[in-house]
């Protein structure tokens, strides 16, 4: 968020960084490797299952901007 000029995080920030942060934490089974399943594919499926907020909470965004 700071690289994008904000003092608060949006759901897009989390979604953009999730693959890079989570990829190395996933240990694929031999079955997954044999079926060419990638850690990125697993992270993408998980991210699709997690609902994103409709919009940032105004109170939190305004409070973070003042901090």
Secondary structure, DSSP 8 states (H G I E B T S, - for coil): -TTTT-SS--HHHHHHHHHHHHGGG----HHHHHTT--HHHHHHHHHHHS---SS--HHHHHHHHH-
